[in-house]
Amino acid sequence: MNWIERLDNFWKGLLIGMTFPILIFFLYWLFFHSYLSFPRGFYRYLIGGQLLSSVIKICGMGNILLFYFGLNKKIDKFSKGIIVSLLFYVALVAYVTYYMEPAN
């Protein structure tokens, strides 16, 4: 059994799909806004500029790459976990957009 066959699990796909955007969020801060304190200063900056939902969208786009990897390697259970985590991030973006970011 190789590593791709071991990766074909719904729960592994869900776990990786939930943590990968968090890693991208951290890397976004590290490369572009490391002068701000993490997470408090960075969070205030994103909320103040109404950028939090946009950054979450960018981080969620990393899951699209994982999904296509799963489709390419034909690991369908893994891809289903990625899709469920993507739905969670869509709900998170909707919540942040309508309830946390102030309207103009």
N, C-alpha and C positions, 0 to 999 in steps of 0.2 A: 504494500500500500504506500503510494507516494504522498507527498505533502498536499497535492491538489485534491486527491481523494479524501484525505483527512479534513480538508477545509470545507467539504461539501456537507454543511450542517446549517440548519436554519438559525440556531442559537448563536453559532459562531459568526454567521453573516450579520445578525442583528447586533451583536456586541461590537464587531468591527465597524459596522455602519454607524453606531452611536458614538464611538470614540474617535474615528478618523476625522470628522469635522472639528472636534475639539482640538486635535493635534494641528489642524490647519489654522484654526483660530489663534492658537499659541504662536505658530510660525508667522502668521500675519502680523501679530504684535511685535515679534522679535525682529523681523526684517524692516518694518515700516514705521513703527511707533515705539521703539524700545526706550525712548527718552521719557515716556510716561510710565508711572508705576503700574505694575500688573498685580491684580486685576482692577483695583479700585480706580486709579486714575484713567486707565484705558476705558473702563466701563463708563465713567462720567463723560469722557470725551465722545464716545459713541452715542450716548443718550442725548447729550447736549447738541450734537450736530445732526441728530436724527439719522444716524448711520448704522445703528445696531442691526436693524432688519436686513440691510444691504450686505453687511459683513456676514451675517448668518447665512444668507443666500449663497454668497461666494463659498463659504465653508461647506455648505451642503452640496455644492456642485462637485466636490471631491468624491462624493458617493456615486455620482454618475460614472466616474472612471472605474470605481470598484464594480459597479453593476456590469459595465461592458467587459471588464476582465472576467467576471463570472459567466457571462454569456459566451465569451470567446473560448473559455476552457470547459464549457458545458457542465458547470456546477450549479444546477438549478436551485437547490435548497439554499445555498449561500446567497444567490441572487434574490431569492424571496425575502430573506432576512434584510438585505440591503434595501429593498423596496419598502418594507415596513418601517425601517429607520428613516427613510426619506419622507414617508408620510408623517412621522413624528416631527421632523424638521419643518415641514410645510405648516403643520399646526403651530409650531413655535414661532415661525415668521408671522403668521396671522395674528397670534396673540400679541407679539411685540409691536406689530404695526398698528393695531387698533387700540391697545390698552396701555402700552408703556411709552410710546413715542407721542409727544404732544402734537396736537393738530395745529396747523398754521392758521 
